[in-house]
């Protein structure tokens, strides 16, 4: 049975293999992934900044929006899991959802991430 790698060597291996600990912001995730559909409303995606298009989605609450964005949704619209980019973390996807929702919420109305 092979011996496990000592922790200092494991840490060094991670940092020298190009694995990045960088976390993308919601805007960065939108710009790199989400804009493909949400900029034009492709496949039923609510357009970025269009309050009317987001109204029925917002009525479901943030918890459902996060769930659909992370795991996908196949109903009256098509949302692939993580917008088709499986390299994104759940946290990065939630940040992108908050970014898009903030663009259609009235100013001063805070988002409730537990909704």
GIQUI-V324760 format. One record per backbone hydrogen bond with DSSP energy under -1.0 kcal/mol. NH is the residue of the N-H (numbers start at 0). CO is the residue of the C=O. E is the energy in kcal/mol with one decimal. If there is no record, write none. Layout:
nh: [NH;NH]
co: [CO;CO]
e: [E;E]
//
This chain:
nh: [9;10;11;12;13;14;15;18;28;29;30;31;32;33;34;35;36;37;38;40;41;43;44;47;49;53;54;57;58;59;60;64;65;66;67;68;69;70;71;72;74;77;78;81;82;83;84;87;92;93;94;95;96;97;98;99;100;101;102;103;104;108;114]
co: [5;6;7;8;9;10;11;13;24;25;26;27;28;28;29;32;33;33;34;36;36;40;41;37;46;49;50;53;54;56;57;60;61;62;63;64;65;66;67;78;76;42;72;68;79;80;81;84;88;89;90;91;92;93;94;95;96;97;98;100;100;105;111]
e: [-2.2;-2.7;-2.1;-2.4;-2.1;-2.2;-1.5;-1.0;-2.4;-2.5;-3.0;-2.2;-2.6;-1.3;-3.0;-1.2;-1.2;-2.6;-1.8;-1.8;-1.8;-1.2;-1.7;-2.9;-2.0;-1.4;-1.2;-3.0;-1.6;-1.2;-1.3;-1.9;-3.0;-2.1;-2.7;-2.4;-2.5;-2.8;-1.7;-2.6;-2.4;-2.5;-3.1;-2.3;-2.1;-2.4;-2.1;-1.9;-2.1;-2.5;-2.1;-1.9;-2.2;-2.6;-2.2;-2.4;-2.7;-2.6;-1.0;-1.6;-1.1;-2.0;-1.8]
//
